[in-house]
């Protein structure tokens, strides 16, 4: 009876696979949805100065406002991928959009930093439902590998370009409206996607879904939250008391322990929530690491460049967003040319070269004077975006191609977790580098500036600017100039750290992306 049921389910799923014209119509619905979730990853970057003036968040709370979205997505993608396999991917993606629209409304009208953090977390939950489902739907709708590569390239470009243009969209809205408008933008788009998706997206599910592992879900979510919390808090504790740092280290250690228990539980389970046997494939594992490192550095640079153009360059939110357009355009071009580079040089050398190019672009950005010399910055952004687009497209396809169609939800969860976890961890880790350097470089005393004000200015350059607003002109100018110099030095150290991480990832790709011997293809 079970076998018969499985066969009927498989037949029903196959019957719902759309023909060629409708396949691309489905993709036309999914790509704008990923563009929207990509925009929400970075749209707050442009709004940081204005929402800081309105909500007065602490330095740590500000980091959580920016990063809780990607953290929540990363924490829930695995379980949402499995849930979609069980209840149906169409149902899950439409439910995710409904939650996304409601959370966007809540974020727009938040009155405190705590409310905004909670709303951003709900946005992340809705995004996890959307992203885990869309990748699996593409895997089912496009069974042909050549078509799937093109589809994934367009889909990846939609998300990454959305992340790139997020600051521009936010800046344009902030020219006329308050900071909450960057979230209200989602509501009408979600309404259209819900109507179109209900008509066009076919239903699909795993005919033999795995049991629900609630303890496993809790272990992964709590463990990941603790690790990222420790990374963020380390920046706030830098230069502070030893007791605070000890607590941070302890929280991080607990998070690592919980994640280790999660991995052990999954490896021992006959039907795990996340099948770690997928990582036995060397190419699968390497492609996942490439996505994590590449998109992590890409998202982090979007955040830091947006802040640099506004806080150091003095640009408006709109001008800061416009300054990042070369990065978005190059990223879209990289996703489009990725299949050609793979055919010309193979996945191994295409990804290695793209990662090396991304790394070299960041070294150029530092050596060429940083964003202050915009001509050099444009060259660096073009090379960075092109390399990131190639890597994210080819690595995403490698991950999905390694999975059986019935396990598409799990493969999609791993793929998208690497995207969002990369963004969350990179912003947390590189943000810690920037904060620690900023505090170390900022002088311990400045003439005419009270010690309490100097200590508060060490929390962030935004805090320094706020303090400078109430000081005498001479002291204000001194504090602003000193804080800008400290931030610029911290930015340089942060970019160099990202460049070194990308160089290491390129080396890993060159060594481990060798194809199986039986194929004889390099």
N, C-alpha and C positions, 0 to 999 in steps of 0.2 A: 504493500500500500504506500509506504514512504517513497519507494522508488517511482511508483506511478505518479504520485503527487509532484515529485521533483521534476519528472519529465513534462508534466502538464505546465508547471510553472516556467520551465525553460522555454517551452513552445510559445507560451503567452508572451514571454519577454522578447523572444525573437520576432514574433508577429508585430510587436509594437515598435520594432526598429524602423525608423522612417526611411523613405526613399531619398534619392539624391537631392531633389529640390528642397524637401522639407528638412533634410539634415542641416543644410546651410541656414535655413530659417531658424532652426533651433539654436545654432551657433550665434545667429544675429541677436537672439534674446539673451544668451548667456554672456556674450562679450560686454554689453553695456552694464550688466549686473556686476561683472568683475571690475569694470572701469569704476563703478560707484564705490565698491568696497576698497579699491586701491586708493581712490581719492580720500576716503575717510581715514586711511592709514596716515596721511600726511597733511590733511587740510588744516589741522590745528596748529601746524608749524607757523603759519602766517598769523594766526590769531593769538599766539602766546603773549606778545606784549600787551594787547588790548584786554584780554581776559585776566591777565595778571593785575592790571590796574583796577578792574572791576571786582574780582573775587578775592584778591590778596592771598593767593596760596603760598604756603612755605615752599622752599626749594625742593624738598622731597615730594610734596604733593604736586608740584608742577611737573616733575618727572613722571609721576603716576598718571596725571592727566594725559600726557603725551603717549605713554607707553602701555597703559593698562589695556588698551584696545588690542594691540598685537599679542600681549601676554595672554589675554583671555582666549583669543583665537587659537593660539598655539596649544593652550591647555585643553581645549575642547575638541579640536579637530579629530583626534583619534577616535574618541567615543562617538562623535557625530558621523564619521565615516562608517562605523559599524552600525549605528542606528539607521542610517540611510539604506544599508544593505538589508536591514530587517523590515522596516516599515514602508520602504519605497523612497527613491531619491527625489522624485517629483514632489511628493508630499513634504519631504523635509526641506527642499529648497524653497518652496512657496511659504512654508511656515517660518523659515528663516527670514524671508523678506518682510513678512508681517511684523515680526519682532524688531527687525531692523528699522522699519518705519516708525514704530511706537517709541523705540529708544532714541531715535533721532529727535523726535518732538520733545522728549524729556530732557535731552542734552541742551537743546536750544533755549529752554526756559529754566535751566538750573540756576538756583540762587546762591549756592555755596560751592566751594571746590569739592566737598564730599559728594554732593548730589551729582556734579559733573563727572566725577570719577565713576560713580555707580552707573550712570547712564552710558558712559563709554564702555564699561564692562558689559552691559547688556548689548550694546552695538557689536562688541566682539563675539558674544554668544550667537547673535543672529548671523554674523559673518561666517563663523565656523560652520553653521548649518548650511549656508550658501556655498561656501568654497569646497567643502568636502563632497557635496552633491554634484556640483557642476563638473568637476574633473572626472568623476565616475560616469556621469551622463555622456560626456564626450567620448570616453573609452567605449561605451556601449553603442552610441550612435554612429561612430566612425570606426568600424571594425578593420578597414583597410589602413595599413600602417602609413602609407604615403599621404593619404588624406588626413589621417589623424595627426601626423607631424605638422601639416599646414594648419589644421584646426587648433592644435595646442599652441602653435606659434602665435596665431592671432589672439587666442585666449590669454596667453601669457603676456603678450604685448598690451592687451587691454588693462590687465591688472597693474603691470609695472608702469605703463604710461599714466594710468590713473594716479598712482603714487607720485609720479614725477610732476604732474600738473596740479596736484592737490594744493600746493602753496600758491599757485597762480589763481586757481579758482577761489581760494580763501581770500587772497589779496583783492581780487576784483569785487567780491561781495563786501569786504570790509571798507571799500572806498565809499559805500553809500549806507550800509546798515551796520548793526551791532554784531558782536562776535558770534552770537547764537545763530545768525543767518547761515553760517557755514554748515550747520547741521540741518536746518530746515530745507536746504536744497534737496536732500534725499527724499523727502516725502512725496512730491509729485512723480518723481522718477520711479519710486517703488510701486506706486499705484499703477503706472503703465506696465511695468514688468510683471506684476501679479496677473493682470488681465491677459497679456500676451503669453505668459508662461503657462497659464492654465489651459490655453487653447493649443499650444504648439509642443510643449515638452512631453515626450513619452514617459510613461512610468516604467521603472525597472527596479529590480531588487535581487538579492542573492536568494536562489531557490532553497538553499540550506544554510540559513544564517547561523552564526555562532551564538552561544548563550551570552546573556548580558552579565558583565562582570562589574558590579557596582563597586566592590572594594578596589579593584584595579583602577577604575575611573578616579576614585578618591585619591589613591596613592599618586597617580600621575599628576593630577591637577594640583594637589597640595604641595607635592615635592617640587614641581616646576615653579609654583608661586613663591615658595621659600627661597629657591636658588636665585630667581630674578630679584626678589626683594633684597637679598643680601648684596647683590651686585649694585643695585641702586643706592642702598643705604651706605655702602662703602664710600661712595663719593661724598655723601654728607658727613660721614665720620672722619674723613681724611683731615688730619691735623687736629682732631678733637681728642677727647679723653680716651684712655685705654679701655675703660669699662664699656663705652658705647661700641667700640670696635669689637670687643670680645663677644658682645651679644650678637652683633652682625655675623661674625664668623660662626657662632654657634647655630644661628638660624640657617645659614648656608650649609653647614655640615648636616643638619637635620634634613634639609631638602635633598641633598645628595644621597643620604641614607634611604630616604623614602623612594627616590627614583631607582636606587639599586634594588630595593625590595620589589618594586614594580617589575623591573626587568626579570628578576629571578622568578617571580610569580608567573609571569607570562611564558617564560621558557619552560617551566614545569607543567603548565596547564595543557591538557590534551586539546582544548579548544580556546586558545588565548584571545584576548581582546585585540591585541596587536601581535601579529605573527613575526617574531624576530628572526625566523628562518629566512625571511626575505633578505636579511642583511648578510646571509652566507654568500650571496652573489657579490663578488668583488666590485663589479661595475655598478650594481645597484647602490651599494654603500658609498662608493666614491662619488657617484652622481648626486646622492643626497647631501654629502658633505660640500660639494661644489655649490649646490643651490643655497645651502645654509650660509656659507661664507660669502658668496657673491652677493646675494640679495641683502644679507645683513649689512655689508659695507655700503651697498647702494642706498638702502633706506637711511642708514646713519648719516651718510654724506648729504642726503637731501635735507635732513633736519639741521645739521650743523651749518651747511651753506646758507639755508634760509635765515638762520639766526645771525650768521656773520653779516650778510648783506643788510639786515635791518639794524642790528645792534652796533656794528662796527662801521659799516659803510653808510649808515644813515638813510637807507632806502625806505620807501613806504612799503607796506605789504604787497601792493600790486607790482611795484618795480622789482621787489625781491623775487616775486613769482615769475615775472618776465625774464629776469636774469637767468632762471633755471630752465628756460625753454630749450636751449641746445641739448641739455641732458635728456629731456623727454623725447625730442625728435630723434636723437641718436639711438635711444633705447628701442624705439619703435622700429627703426631701420635695422638694428641688430637682430630683432626677433624675425623680421621678414627675410633677411639674408641667411639666417642660421641654417635652413635646410641646404642651401647652396654650398655653404662652407663645409658642411658635413659630407656632402657628395664629393667635394673637391679634395679635402684633406682627411676626411674621416672624423668621427666624434672626438677621438683622443686628441689629435693635434689642433682641431678647431677650438675645443674647450680650453686646452692648455694655452694656445696663443691668445685667446680672448681674455683669460684670467691674467696672463702676463701683461697684456696691453692695459687692462684696468689698473693693475699695480703700478706700471710705469707712468700712467697718467697722474696718479696721486703723488708719485715722487716729483713729477714735473710741476704739479701745483705748488708743492712746498719750495722747490728750488727756484721757481719763477716768480716768487714774491707773493704767492697766495692769491686770494680773490681780489686783493687790492688792484692787481694788474688784470683787468678783465679780459684782455686779449689772450693771455696765457690761460686764464680760467676757462675760457670758451674752448680752447684746444683740449684741455684736460677733461672737460665735461663731455665733449664729443667722443673722445676715446673711451672714457668711462662708460658712457651710455651704450655705445656700440658693443663693447666687450660684455657688459652685463646682459644685454639683450640676447646675444649669441649663447652665452652660458646658460641662462635661465630656460631658454627654449630647448636646447639640446639635452640638458640634464633632466628637465621635466619629462621629455619624451622617453628618455632612457629609463626613468623610474616607472612610468606607466606601462611601457612595453614589456617590462619584466614580470608583470602580474597577469594572472589568469583573469579573464573578463568577470568571472563570478567574485573575484577578490578585488575588483576595481576600487571599491570603497576604502579598503585598507591601504592600497597603494596610493590613492588620492590623499588619504589622511596623512601618510608619511610625507608625501611630496609637499602638501600645503603647510604641514607643521614645520618643515624645514624652511619654507618661506617666512612664516610668521615668527617662528622661534629665532630665526636668524635676525630678523628685524628687532625683536624684543631684546635679545641678548646683546646684539651689537650696540644698540643705543644705550643700553644699561652699562655695558663694559666700557665702550669708548666715552660715554658720558662721564664715567668715573675717572677715566684718564684726564679728560678735559677739566673736570672740577678739581681734581687733585693738583694738576699743574697750575691752574688759575690761582688756587689758594697758596701754593708754594711760591709763586712769582710775586703775588701781591705783597707789597712791603708791610712789615709788622707795625709800622707807625708812619704817619704822614702829617706834616706841619699843618696845624689849624683844623685837623679832623679828630674829633673825640674817639677814644679807643673803642667805645661801644659801637659807634657808627662804622669804624674801620672793620670791626669783627663782623658786623652784619653785612657789610659790603662783600666780605669774603664768601658769602653763600652763593652768589651768582652775580653776573654783570647786570642783570635786570634789577636786583636789589641795590647794587651800587648806583645805578642811574636814578632809582627812586630816592635814595638818600641824598644824592647830589642835588636833586630838585629843591631841597629845603635848606641847603647850606649857602653860605656867603659866596659871591661870584668867584673869588679867587680859589677858595677851597673846593667849590663845585667843579671848576675846570680841572684842578689837580686830580680830584678823585675820578672824574670821567676819563681823563687821559691815562691815568695809571691802570684803571680797570680795563680799558680798551687794549692797552699793551699786554696786560696779563692774559686776557682772553685770546688775543692774537697768537701769543706764544703757546697757549694751551691748544689752540686749534691746530697749529703746526705739529705739535707732538701727537695729537690725535690722528691726524691724516697720515703721518708717518707710520703709526701703529697699524692703521688699516692697510696701508700699502704692503707692509711686511706680512700681514696675515694673508693677503691675496697672493703674494709671491709664494708663500708656503703652500697655499691651496693649488696653485699652478704646478708646483713641483709634484704634489700628490697626484694630480690628474695625469701628468706625464708618466709617472711610474706605475700607476694602478689601473689606468683605463685601457690597458692592452686587451685586444679582443681574444677570445678563445683560440687556441692553436688550430682547431679543426676548420675554422673559417679562413685562416690564412690571410686576414685583412688587418692592416695597421692604419 
